[in-house]
Amino acid sequence: MHKRRAPRSHCFAAGLAILCFTTGLGGCDDAPAPELAIINANILTVDPANPRAQALAVRDGQFVEVGSNDEIRSHIGSATKVVDVEGRTVVPGFNDAHLHALLLPPRAVDLSDAEHRDEIIRRLAAHAREVEPGGWVLGYGYDDTVIGGHLDRIALDRVGTDQPVFVFHGSLHLYAVNSLALSAAGITAETKDPHGGKFERDANGTPTGLLTERPAMEMLFVDGQPSFMPGDLSTAVAGLSDFIRKAHRVGITSYTDALVPADLAFAYWWLDLESEGMRVNLLLDGKDMKSVDRLMRARNALAWFGLNPVDTSWLRAGGVKRFHGHSLSGRTARLFEAYSDRPGYFGEEPQVAQAELDREIAKIHELGLQAAVHANGDYEIDMVLAAIERAVASAPRDHRHRLEHASVMNGALLEKARDLGVVIAPHSYIYEKGPMIEAYGEARWPRMFANASILEYGIPNAANSDFPVSGLSPWLRIQSLVTRTSRAGKTYGAEQRITVDQALHAYTMGGAYASFEEDVKGSITSGKYADFVVLSDDPHDVEPNRLSEVAVLATYVGGKLRYE
């Protein structure tokens, strides 16, 4: 049965709120008293050696004791702040292993819940009135399977013709623009498709306003029509600060930003993540390996002086993101077998040939970095695993190279990933994207987003939102993992459902392992960072299709309250 919860608007503040008080009890040993104690809790530690506890104590930003109420009370001192959570559930802070905090301008309009094309036009037109003259009108997240097809220049010209309009498809791999955006960039029927990108065209060869992949998008940015992407530190810092506050509200205490230009990595350092209360792992944009190489050289030089701004308890930068495959929800991923709704169509060709991919992965491996490769289709994944196998064979080490998404798998690919020690960061977005995977055919669904198989094969599973491709809330993502059911109520590949405990592990320890941090975070264990959240409900008592309703009442990072 679904457990009845208290009204959320008053949780923690009054009545059923958490009781904070200072106690005069003395400690029982010579160790300094903890600064914070949580008591009367239902603690799901995600630590197999001590899976459940009643209380915890924090000192110097770390858990120093996890156990019973009596055990924790024996360590309390006169200055210890004690928080009685009155039986509520406490779990480790969520670690989102793949999202894009820098990808979207903060002012872009969220269109992910729009059900009609006219609704999108209305929202964008309202937004256009707030944008400076000549500035970009931006939206993201539209679903072509819901609104009856893709947006194009004709539709977006209805928003306006005196401002460029740009809308991200829900996949973030397809983009729709109005006529002004095309003409200002000089894109016509004579314009050739860039390598790795494509302009969709009508029967006359004229671009329709629908673009595929980054190389095509980047051709829009010219003198007089500059990029809307964060390109300077001040803009990036402001956007990141806003994003971190949003992440705290849903219980995220750590995340991996999965596509960061090397020049913008310093935005995270400049931001002062300790003050913001967020631990971040960066995957640097492998499109510019020269900048990555410069950043790593600077890191190594600073290390000689005991300084390393990108290898701390708050900020790490040891991975490189490479795009090899295409989009699952955009139906461009390359497959071994044709799409079920398009005979003879196998998806777009991967971004590079095998020999070039081998060189790229080998270079990342030789630099001692972690390769994180975007690949969705089984054809693409097979190529990536072959490149990793060659790189690792030449210089074995604990590499933890990553497959980002790995959406269409089979037994042979799973075995190879396991044997190579690869980490997989799979999608968990069936709730939002269910209709988009109809094109892959029912026969494929049991091997898509293969979270259960990944665990069965013993492959590290790093759970993530891929925000803004899908919603940021970990509990919405966990609901999708547990039910495999869309917003409309249809289940896709029930064989790949996982349990609440497995999903919670993937969203905490899975992400920690993926960034080489399993010894310092990911579970409520003595000696680890005191990153944890207080919940409205024990997820084991909640009906699976209502897990997204579990509320985060408080978020602590390093033992400090960051959201209440």
RODO-2510 file (C-alpha; in nm, 4 decimals, decimal comma):
residues 564
     n   res          X          Y          Z
     1     m     0,0000     0,0000     0,0000
     2     h     0,1099     0,3556    -0,0595
     3     k     0,2162     0,5207     0,2651
     4     r     0,0265     0,8389     0,3492
     5     r     0,2663     1,1337     0,3743
     6     a     0,2508     1,4642     0,5564
     7     p     0,1739     1,7809     0,3571
     8     r     0,5029     1,8737     0,1920
     9     s     0,4631     2,2475     0,2254
    10     h     0,5021     2,2232     0,6019
    11     c     0,7566     1,9418     0,6303
    12     f     1,0624     2,0352     0,8375
    13     a     0,9273     2,3813     0,9262
    14     a     0,6568     2,3205     1,1852
    15     g     0,4397     2,0511     1,3401
    16     l     0,5875     1,7459     1,1691
    17     a     0,9125     1,9351     1,1126
    18     i     1,2483     1,8008     1,2154
    19     l     1,3383     1,8987     1,5728
    20     c     1,6809     2,0580     1,6105
    21     f     1,8291     2,1124     1,9517
    22     t     2,1561     2,1456     2,1381
    23     t     2,2232     1,8886     2,4042
    24     g     2,4457     1,8962     2,7091
    25     l     2,5419     1,5310     2,6949
    26     g     2,9127     1,4713     2,7066
    27     g     3,1166     1,2416     2,4836
    28     c     3,2398     0,9077     2,6149
    29     d     3,5923     0,9184     2,4730
    30     d     3,8746     1,1588     2,4013
    31     a     3,7810     1,2196     2,0389
    32     p     3,6304     1,5603     1,9598
    33     a     3,2524     1,5575     1,9738
    34     p     3,0697     1,5533     1,6414
    35     e     2,9331     1,8795     1,5070
    36     l     2,6091     1,7155     1,3866
    37     a     2,4084     1,4110     1,4866
    38     i     2,1019     1,2704     1,3116
    39     i     1,8887     1,0486     1,5372
    40     n     1,5652     0,8481     1,5196
    41     a     1,6142     0,7892     1,1482
    42     n     1,5481     0,5055     0,9067
    43     i     1,8896     0,5129     0,7411
    44     l     1,9389     0,3204     0,4169
    45     t     2,3175     0,3327     0,4114
    46     v     2,3862     0,1564     0,0749
    47     d     2,6712    -0,0090     0,2672
    48     p     2,6393    -0,3894     0,2585
    49     a     2,8444    -0,4188     0,5780
    50     n     2,5876    -0,2105     0,7678
    51     p     2,2763    -0,1731     0,5498
    52     r     2,0451    -0,0094     0,8059
    53     a     2,1027     0,2277     1,0954
    54     q     1,9130     0,4612     1,3306
    55     a     2,1561     0,7464     1,3670
    56     l     2,4748     0,9055     1,2376
    57     a     2,7334     1,1565     1,3495
    58     v     2,9344     1,4065     1,1441
    59     r     3,2658     1,5783     1,2163
    60     d     3,4836     1,7809     0,9788
    61     g     3,2506     1,7098     0,6892
    62     q     3,2681     1,3301     0,7248
    63     f     3,0613     1,0562     0,8811
    64     v     3,2397     0,9516     1,2001
    65     e     2,9824     0,7076     1,3350
    66     v     2,6839     0,5246     1,1890
    67     g     2,4795     0,3039     1,4189
    68     s     2,2063     0,2944     1,6787
    69     n     2,0621     0,5918     1,8658
    70     d     2,2443     0,4853     2,1812
    71     e     2,5774     0,4526     2,0003
    72     i     2,5509     0,8003     1,8513
    73     r     2,4269     0,9607     2,1752
    74     s     2,7394     0,8338     2,3487
    75     h     2,9484     1,0614     2,1247
    76     i     2,7386     1,3769     2,1512
    77     g     2,8998     1,6831     2,3107
    78     s     2,7765     2,0168     2,4364
    79     a     2,8208     2,1861     2,0970
    80     t     2,6749     1,9041     1,8889
    81     k     2,3688     1,9990     1,6886
    82     v     2,1214     1,7131     1,7091
    83     v     1,8489     1,6674     1,4500
    84     d     1,5640     1,4312     1,5367
    85     v     1,4084     1,3237     1,2063
    86     e     1,1249     1,1377     1,3803
    87     g     1,1539     0,8140     1,1861
    88     r     1,2023     0,9625     0,8428
    89     t     1,4237     0,7938     0,5854
    90     v     1,7820     0,9070     0,5222
    91     v     1,9835     0,7965     0,2178
    92     p     2,3213     0,8944     0,0703
    93     g     2,3242     1,2042    -0,1458
    94     f     2,2401     1,1287    -0,5062
    95     n     2,5267     1,1223    -0,7551
    96     d     2,4025     1,1922    -1,1090
    97     a     2,6671     1,0332    -1,3299
    98     h     2,5776     1,2103    -1,6551
    99     l     2,4065     1,5449    -1,7001
   100     h     2,4638     1,8739    -1,8794
   101     a     2,4706     2,1694    -1,6421
   102     l     2,6405     2,3975    -1,8966
   103     l     2,4517     2,2955    -2,2066
   104     l     2,1358     2,5046    -2,1874
   105     p     2,1118     2,8797    -2,1415
   106     p     1,9203     2,9480    -1,8163
   107     r     1,6531     3,1489    -2,0018
   108     a     1,5567     2,8700    -2,2460
   109     v     1,1903     2,7666    -2,2285
   110     d     1,1130     2,4102    -2,1185
   111     l     0,8831     2,2533    -2,3798
   112     s     0,9060     1,8924    -2,2626
   113     d     0,5458     1,8808    -2,1439
   114     a     0,3957     2,0526    -2,4506
   115     e     0,1286     1,8385    -2,6152
   116     h     0,0524     2,0504    -2,9222
   117     r     0,2520     2,2444    -3,1795
   118     d     0,0346     2,5531    -3,1193
   119     e     0,1188     2,5378    -2,7500
   120     i     0,4905     2,5477    -2,8335
   121     i     0,4406     2,8461    -3,0627
   122     r     0,2478     3,0325    -2,7918
   123     r     0,5141     2,9713    -2,5279
   124     l     0,7989     3,0757    -2,7551
   125     a     0,6118     3,3862    -2,8729
   126     a     0,5594     3,4908    -2,5110
   127     h     0,9283     3,4323    -2,4437
   128     a     1,0242     3,6338    -2,7543
   129     r     0,8623     3,9436    -2,6033
   130     e     1,1071     3,9185    -2,3116
   131     v     1,4194     3,8769    -2,5272
   132     e     1,6325     4,1730    -2,6312
   133     p     1,5834     4,2841    -2,9952
   134     g     1,7689     4,0513    -3,2292
   135     g     1,8456     3,8030    -2,9492
   136     w     1,7913     3,4291    -2,9686
   137     v     1,4503     3,2911    -2,8734
   138     l     1,5309     2,9535    -2,7168
   139     g     1,3377     2,6437    -2,6189
   140     y     1,4201     2,2818    -2,5430
   141     g     1,2705     1,9385    -2,4956
   142     y     0,9936     1,9113    -2,7568
   143     d     0,8760     1,5587    -2,8378
   144     d     0,7897     1,5010    -3,2037
   145     t     0,5983     1,1827    -3,1200
   146     v     0,3615     1,3855    -2,9013
   147     i     0,3090     1,6967    -3,1168
   148     g     0,2691     1,5073    -3,4430
   149     g     0,6065     1,5577    -3,6084
   150     h     0,9167     1,7735    -3,5945
   151     l     0,9227     2,1499    -3,5792
   152     d     1,0614     2,3319    -3,8821
   153     r     1,1228     2,6850    -4,0110
   154     i     0,7627     2,7279    -4,1272
   155     a     0,6284     2,6486    -3,7798
   156     l     0,8887     2,8611    -3,6026
   157     d     0,8371     3,1573    -3,8345
   158     r     0,5036     3,1867    -3,6559
   159     v     0,6994     3,2797    -3,3425
   160     g     0,8544     3,5722    -3,5279
   161     t     1,0662     3,6662    -3,8255
   162     d     1,2757     3,9458    -3,6747
   163     q     1,4529     3,7289    -3,4148
   164     p     1,6365     3,3983    -3,4603
   165     v     1,4498     3,1059    -3,3013
   166     f     1,6201     2,7833    -3,1929
   167     v     1,4588     2,4806    -3,0272
   168     f     1,6338     2,1678    -2,8991
   169     h     1,4538     1,8419    -2,9667
   170     g     1,4147     1,6210    -2,6580
   171     s     1,7167     1,4175    -2,7705
   172     l     1,9493     1,7244    -2,7780
   173     h     2,0789     1,5845    -3,1073
   174     l     1,8165     1,7425    -3,3329
   175     y     1,7414     2,1139    -3,3549
   176     a     1,4741     2,3262    -3,5223
   177     v     1,5246     2,6891    -3,6314
   178     n     1,3260     2,9576    -3,8083
   179     s     1,4030     3,1101    -4,1479
   180     l     1,5960     3,4055    -4,0044
   181     a     1,8393     3,1767    -3,8222
   182     l     1,9146     2,9989    -4,1506
   183     s     1,9422     3,3084    -4,3694
   184     a     2,1574     3,5016    -4,1213
   185     a     2,4024     3,2105    -4,1258
   186     g     2,3962     3,1960    -4,5056
   187     i     2,2541     2,8440    -4,5100
   188     t     2,0766     2,7736    -4,8408
   189     a     2,0010     2,4846    -5,0745
   190     e     2,3627     2,5096    -5,1947
   191     t     2,5069     2,4653    -4,8448
   192     k     2,6715     2,1276    -4,8016
   193     d     2,6111     1,9155    -4,4939
   194     p     2,9058     1,9332    -4,2539
   195     h     3,0919     1,6174    -4,1588
   196     g     2,8958     1,4532    -3,8779
   197     g     2,5917     1,6792    -3,9227
   198     k     2,2969     1,7212    -4,1540
   199     f     2,0419     1,9751    -4,2763
   200     e     1,7063     1,8143    -4,3468
   201     r     1,5786     1,9311    -4,6869
   202     d     1,2528     1,9453    -4,8812
   203     a     1,1991     1,8062    -5,2325
   204     n     1,3786     2,1098    -5,3804
   205     g     1,6832     2,0685    -5,1588
   206     t     1,5953     2,3694    -4,9439
   207     p     1,6745     2,3276    -4,5715
   208     t     1,3530     2,2723    -4,3761
   209     g     1,4928     2,4189    -4,0555
   210     l     1,5513     2,0789    -3,8905
   211     l     1,9185     2,0096    -3,8175
   212     t     2,0975     1,6970    -3,6977
   213     e     2,4010     1,6883    -3,4644
   214     r     2,6424     1,9532    -3,3372
   215     p     2,8396     2,0247    -3,6564
   216     a     2,5203     2,1441    -3,8266
   217     m     2,4152     2,3469    -3,5232
   218     e     2,7511     2,5214    -3,5044
   219     m     2,7153     2,6494    -3,8622
   220     l     2,4388     2,8792    -3,7342
   221     f     2,6847     3,0818    -3,5299
   222     v     2,8388     3,3592    -3,7412
   223     d     2,9207     3,7275    -3,7094
   224     g     2,5951     3,9052    -3,6363
   225     q     2,4392     3,5832    -3,5013
   226     p     2,6688     3,4721    -3,2184
   227     s     2,6322     3,1545    -3,0211
   228     f     2,3877     3,1436    -2,7301
   229     m     2,5966     2,8746    -2,5573
   230     p     2,7894     2,9835    -2,2461
   231     g     3,1179     3,1113    -2,3796
   232     d     3,2677     3,3138    -2,0947
   233     l     3,3349     3,2455    -1,7289
   234     s     3,0899     3,4978    -1,5825
   235     t     2,7948     3,3612    -1,7808
   236     a     2,8919     3,0039    -1,7024
   237     v     2,9376     3,0726    -1,3298
   238     a     2,5966     3,2395    -1,2991
   239     g     2,4263     2,9520    -1,4774
   240     l     2,6043     2,6900    -1,2688
   241     s     2,5088     2,8554    -0,9416
   242     d     2,1424     2,8485    -1,0444
   243     f     2,1703     2,4864    -1,1513
   244     i     2,3280     2,3759    -0,8229
   245     r     2,0404     2,5226    -0,6253
   246     k     1,8014     2,3283    -0,8472
   247     a     2,0043     2,0091    -0,7927
   248     h     2,0008     2,0484    -0,4149
   249     r     1,6218     2,0632    -0,4181
   250     v     1,6058     1,7101    -0,5612
   251     g     1,8793     1,5686    -0,3362
   252     i     2,1756     1,5727    -0,5750
   253     t     2,5044     1,6249    -0,3899
   254     s     2,7418     1,5171    -0,6690
   255     y     2,7227     1,5081    -1,0456
   256     t     2,9260     1,4519    -1,3583
   257     d     2,9008     1,7284    -1,6167
   258     a     2,9300     1,5209    -1,9304
   259     l     3,0425     1,7783    -2,1867
   260     v     3,2607     2,0661    -2,0658
   261     p     3,4845     2,2686    -2,2989
   262     a     3,8300     2,2731    -2,1425
   263     d     3,8303     2,6540    -2,1386
   264     l     3,5106     2,6541    -1,9297
   265     a     3,6366     2,3990    -1,6774
   266     f     3,7730     2,6928    -1,4792
   267     a     3,4181     2,8199    -1,4329
   268     y     3,3746     2,5395    -1,1825
   269     w     3,6953     2,6314    -1,0035
   270     w     3,6042     3,0009    -1,0026
   271     l     3,2588     2,9198    -0,8666
   272     d     3,4037     2,7728    -0,5423
   273     l     3,2132     2,4472    -0,5244
   274     e     3,2791     2,4063    -0,1523
   275     s     3,0852     2,7250    -0,0832
   276     e     2,8120     2,6153    -0,3237
   277     g     2,7979     2,2679    -0,1691
   278     m     2,8352     2,0472    -0,4756
   279     r     3,0912     1,7863    -0,5770
   280     v     3,1518     1,7793    -0,9527
   281     n     3,3331     1,5474    -1,1895
   282     l     3,4058     1,6884    -1,5353
   283     l     3,4143     1,5067    -1,8670
   284     l     3,6045     1,7442    -2,0926
   285     d     3,4937     1,7950    -2,4504
   286     g     3,7104     1,5638    -2,6601
   287     k     3,6358     1,7621    -2,9740
   288     d     3,9211     1,9937    -2,8709
   289     m     4,1951     1,7595    -2,7517
   290     k     4,4569     2,0356    -2,7777
   291     s     4,2796     2,2309    -2,5034
   292     v     4,2355     1,9130    -2,2992
   293     d     4,6065     1,8439    -2,3324
   294     r     4,6911     2,2005    -2,2195
   295     l     4,4632     2,1698    -1,9169
   296     m     4,6184     1,8375    -1,8167
   297     r     4,9686     1,9800    -1,8552
   298     a     4,8721     2,2734    -1,6341
   299     r     4,7244     2,0306    -1,3807
   300     n     5,0427     1,8231    -1,3739
   301     a     5,2623     2,1322    -1,3410
   302     l     5,0606     2,2655    -1,0491
   303     a     5,0772     1,9254    -0,8805
   304     w     5,4519     1,9724    -0,8386
   305     f     5,3740     2,2649    -0,6081
   306     g     5,1068     2,0760    -0,4166
   307     l     4,8274     2,2518    -0,6040
   308     n     4,5621     2,0875    -0,8127
   309     p     4,2425     2,2861    -0,8658
   310     v     4,0843     2,0068    -1,0699
   311     d     4,1582     1,7111    -0,8418
   312     t     4,0030     1,7906    -0,5053
   313     s     3,7192     1,6603    -0,2906
   314     w     3,4945     1,9110    -0,4726
   315     l     3,6190     1,9187    -0,8308
   316     r     3,7729     1,6509    -1,0501
   317     a     3,8620     1,6576    -1,4198
   318     g     4,0047     1,3276    -1,5331
   319     g     3,7740     1,2217    -1,8132
   320     v     3,7174     1,3064    -2,1796
   321     k     3,3788     1,2887    -2,3519
   322     r     3,3822     1,1705    -2,7125
   323     f     3,0836     1,1487    -2,9441
   324     h     3,0979     0,8437    -3,1648
   325     g     2,7370     0,7354    -3,2063
   326     h     2,4167     0,9284    -3,2511
   327     s     2,0812     0,9739    -3,0822
   328     l     1,8499     0,7045    -2,9506
   329     s     1,5441     0,9250    -2,9041
   330     g     1,6236     1,1099    -3,2276
   331     r     1,6291     0,7740    -3,4109
   332     t     1,9696     0,8313    -3,5677
   333     a     2,1650     0,5681    -3,3669
   334     r     2,3414     0,3140    -3,5871
   335     l     2,2120    -0,0440    -3,5535
   336     f     2,3131    -0,3858    -3,6831
   337     e     1,9518    -0,4543    -3,7795
   338     a     1,7163    -0,2074    -3,9476
   339     y     1,4673     0,0067    -3,7598
   340     s     1,1337    -0,1718    -3,7389
   341     d     0,9372     0,1176    -3,8888
   342     r     1,1853     0,1990    -4,1695
   343     p     1,2947    -0,1063    -4,3712
   344     g     1,6467    -0,0638    -4,4987
   345     y     1,7286     0,2194    -4,2543
   346     f     1,9998     0,1369    -4,0012
   347     g     2,0604     0,4854    -3,8623
   348     e     2,3314     0,7354    -3,9482
   349     e     2,6921     0,6338    -4,0005
   350     p     2,9051     0,6690    -3,6849
   351     q     3,1064     0,9864    -3,6558
   352     v     3,4422     0,8330    -3,7497
   353     a     3,5808     0,5126    -3,8969
   354     q     3,7249     0,2410    -3,6732
   355     a     4,0897     0,3345    -3,7315
   356     e     4,0328     0,6962    -3,6314
   357     l     3,8263     0,5936    -3,3285
   358     d     4,1093     0,3610    -3,2236
   359     r     4,3545     0,6516    -3,2379
   360     e     4,1250     0,8818    -3,0379
   361     i     4,0665     0,6304    -2,7580
   362     a     4,4354     0,5333    -2,7522
   363     k     4,5335     0,8999    -2,7107
   364     i     4,2967     0,9457    -2,4159
   365     h     4,4223     0,6221    -2,2588
   366     e     4,7883     0,7201    -2,3073
   367     l     4,7250     1,0497    -2,1284
   368     g     4,6065     0,8535    -1,8260
   369     l     4,2534     0,9880    -1,8674
   370     q     3,9153     0,8188    -1,8663
   371     a     3,7405     0,7885    -2,2025
   372     a     3,3640     0,8425    -2,1851
   373     v     3,2163     0,7643    -2,5249
   374     h     2,8639     0,8474    -2,6377
   375     a     2,7212     0,5452    -2,8180
   376     n     2,3602     0,4263    -2,8355
   377     g     2,3249     0,1730    -3,1162
   378     d     2,4739    -0,1762    -3,0924
   379     y     2,6778    -0,1107    -3,4094
   380     e     2,8334     0,1982    -3,2480
   381     i     2,8937     0,0232    -2,9151
   382     d     3,0735    -0,2638    -3,0848
   383     m     3,3165    -0,0180    -3,2444
   384     v     3,3812     0,1610    -2,9154
   385     l     3,4507    -0,1617    -2,7258
   386     a     3,6914    -0,2700    -2,9986
   387     a     3,8818     0,0594    -2,9649
   388     i     3,8931     0,0308    -2,5838
   389     e     4,0141    -0,3285    -2,6094
   390     r     4,3076    -0,2236    -2,8288
   391     a     4,3979     0,0726    -2,6075
   392     v     4,3883    -0,1289    -2,2862
   393     a     4,5865    -0,4177    -2,4329
   394     s     4,8763    -0,1828    -2,5085
   395     a     4,8875    -0,0347    -2,1572
   396     p     4,6765    -0,2172    -1,8942
   397     r     4,5570    -0,0121    -1,5951
   398     d     4,2458     0,0574    -1,3886
   399     h     4,0959     0,2769    -1,6594
   400     r     3,7192     0,2586    -1,5982
   401     h     3,6505     0,3850    -1,9488
   402     r     3,2817     0,4552    -1,9876
   403     l     3,0019     0,3867    -2,2314
   404     e     2,7578     0,6750    -2,2179
   405     h     2,4020     0,5432    -2,2696
   406     a     2,4735     0,2086    -2,4451
   407     s     2,1033     0,1929    -2,5258
   408     v     2,0833    -0,1150    -2,7515
   409     m     2,2871    -0,4055    -2,6151
   410     n     2,3215    -0,7803    -2,6626
   411     g     2,4898    -1,0600    -2,4699
   412     a     2,8168    -1,0441    -2,6619
   413     l     2,8520    -0,6697    -2,6018
   414     l     2,7711    -0,7099    -2,2315
   415     e     3,0313    -0,9841    -2,1941
   416     k     3,2936    -0,7727    -2,3662
   417     a     3,2147    -0,4660    -2,1557
   418     r     3,2429    -0,6753    -1,8391
   419     d     3,5711    -0,8359    -1,9426
   420     l     3,7221    -0,4970    -2,0313
   421     g     3,6247    -0,3360    -1,6996
   422     v     3,4037    -0,0773    -1,8691
   423     v     3,1545     0,1341    -1,6727
   424     i     2,8121     0,1911    -1,8308
   425     a     2,6002     0,5020    -1,7693
   426     p     2,2677     0,3865    -1,9190
   427     h     1,9521     0,5828    -1,9901
   428     s     1,6595     0,5750    -1,7469
   429     y     1,4108     0,7841    -1,9401
   430     i     1,1312     0,5519    -2,0474
   431     y     0,8831     0,7586    -1,8440
   432     e     0,9313     1,0555    -2,0794
   433     k     1,0694     0,8891    -2,3916
   434     g     0,8620     0,5728    -2,4217
   435     p     0,6907     0,6754    -2,7477
   436     m     1,0264     0,7638    -2,9024
   437     i     1,1477     0,4043    -2,8818
   438     e     0,8528     0,2555    -3,0660
   439     a     1,0655     0,2826    -3,3813
   440     y     1,3024     0,0160    -3,2489
   441     g     1,0356    -0,2544    -3,2410
   442     e     0,8994    -0,4636    -2,9567
   443     a     1,1521    -0,7394    -3,0199
   444     r     1,4351    -0,4996    -2,9249
   445     w     1,2803    -0,3570    -2,6060
   446     p     1,4101    -0,6363    -2,3768
   447     r     1,7681    -0,5397    -2,4667
   448     m     1,7293    -0,1625    -2,4621
   449     f     1,8428     0,0390    -2,1567
   450     a     1,9622    -0,2952    -2,0210
   451     n     1,9954    -0,1922    -1,6563
   452     a     1,9044    -0,5357    -1,5196
   453     s     2,1437    -0,7135    -1,7560
   454     i     2,4216    -0,4695    -1,6727
   455     l     2,3875    -0,5635    -1,3059
   456     e     2,3479    -0,9344    -1,3858
   457     y     2,6764    -0,9312    -1,5790
   458     g     2,8510    -0,7518    -1,2918
   459     i     2,9146    -0,4332    -1,4891
   460     p     2,9283    -0,1080    -1,2884
   461     n     2,6038     0,0828    -1,3467
   462     a     2,6276     0,4609    -1,3091
   463     a     2,2700     0,5935    -1,2933
   464     n     2,1983     0,9358    -1,4363
   465     s     1,9369     1,1728    -1,5755
   466     d     2,1180     1,2983    -1,8861
   467     f     1,9421     1,6246    -1,7944
   468     p     1,7937     1,8071    -1,9807
   469     v     1,7224     1,5077    -2,2066
   470     s     1,5062     1,3803    -1,9197
   471     g     1,3961     1,5210    -1,5848
   472     l     1,6555     1,5928    -1,3156
   473     s     1,4706     1,4322    -1,0217
   474     p     1,6447     1,1087    -0,9103
   475     w     1,3134     0,9696    -0,7861
   476     l     1,1537     1,0120    -1,1274
   477     r     1,4513     0,8360    -1,2773
   478     i     1,4325     0,5569    -1,0167
   479     q     1,0613     0,5164    -1,0879
   480     s     1,1456     0,4721    -1,4560
   481     l     1,4144     0,2136    -1,3723
   482     v     1,1838     0,0178    -1,1432
   483     t     0,8714     0,0224    -1,3622
   484     r     0,9943     0,0693    -1,7235
   485     t     0,6574     0,2395    -1,7758
   486     s     0,5914     0,5563    -1,9742
   487     r     0,3852     0,8577    -1,8744
   488     a     0,1021     0,7063    -2,0805
   489     g     0,1180     0,3813    -1,8816
   490     k     0,2843     0,1546    -2,1390
   491     t     0,5636    -0,0796    -2,0273
   492     y     0,8692    -0,1302    -2,2494
   493     g     1,0949    -0,4297    -2,1827
   494     a     0,9786    -0,5390    -1,8380
   495     e     1,2720    -0,7837    -1,8338
   496     q     1,5053    -0,4921    -1,7602
   497     r     1,3274    -0,3682    -1,4471
   498     i     1,5466    -0,3383    -1,1396
   499     t     1,4624    -0,3098    -0,7706
   500     v     1,4489     0,0068    -0,5626
   501     d     1,7663    -0,0996    -0,3793
   502     q     1,9507    -0,1673    -0,7043
   503     a     1,8445     0,1697    -0,8449
   504     l     1,9460     0,3494    -0,5250
   505     h     2,2876     0,1808    -0,5369
   506     a     2,3338     0,2821    -0,9015
   507     y     2,2404     0,6431    -0,8178
   508     t     2,4890     0,6632    -0,5298
   509     m     2,7713     0,4088    -0,5284
   510     g     2,7459     0,3533    -0,9040
   511     g     2,8278     0,7143    -0,9786
   512     a     3,1009     0,7200    -0,7133
   513     y     3,2723     0,4181    -0,8697
   514     a     3,2498     0,5726    -1,2151
   515     s     3,4593     0,8705    -1,0976
   516     f     3,7077     0,6643    -0,8881
   517     e     3,5525     0,7910    -0,5636
   518     e     3,3883     0,4824    -0,4162
   519     d     3,6169     0,5020    -0,1093
   520     v     3,5050     0,8538    -0,0150
   521     k     3,1382     0,8864    -0,1129
   522     g     2,8305     0,7002    -0,2309
   523     s     2,7253     0,5394     0,0980
   524     i     2,6636     0,6411     0,4577
   525     t     2,9819     0,4907     0,5963
   526     s     3,2254     0,6153     0,8598
   527     g     3,5103     0,8050     0,6941
   528     k     3,3161     0,9085     0,3848
   529     y     3,1908     1,2550     0,2982
   530     a     2,8794     1,3425     0,4972
   531     d     2,6546     1,3892     0,1931
   532     f     2,2985     1,2717     0,2604
   533     v     1,9331     1,3540     0,2115
   534     v     1,6210     1,3220     0,4276
   535     l     1,3115     1,1881     0,2527
   536     s     0,9380     1,2130     0,3067
   537     d     0,8947     0,8345     0,2732
   538     d     1,0766     0,5051     0,2779
   539     p     1,0767     0,4172    -0,0947
   540     h     1,0142     0,0522    -0,0062
   541     d     0,6698     0,1562     0,1223
   542     v     0,5741     0,3493    -0,1899
   543     e     0,3938     0,2003    -0,4879
   544     p     0,6434     0,1743    -0,7771
   545     n     0,4459     0,4020    -1,0080
   546     r     0,4453     0,6730    -0,7395
   547     l     0,8156     0,6737    -0,6513
   548     s     0,8522     1,0104    -0,8243
   549     e     0,6337     1,1551    -0,5457
   550     v     0,8959     1,0833    -0,2784
   551     a     0,9986     1,4292    -0,1609
   552     v     1,3426     1,5479    -0,0553
   553     l     1,2981     1,7310     0,2751
   554     a     1,6613     1,8250     0,3340
   555     t     1,9951     1,7959     0,1548
   556     y     2,3248     1,7934     0,3447
   557     v     2,6653     1,8190     0,1775
   558     g     2,9760     1,7814     0,3892
   559     g     2,7468     1,7815     0,6928
   560     k     2,6099     2,1264     0,6107
   561     l     2,2428     2,1869     0,5374
   562     r     2,2148     2,3038     0,1768
   563     y     1,8396     2,2723     0,1189
   564     e     1,5421     2,2434     0,3498
***
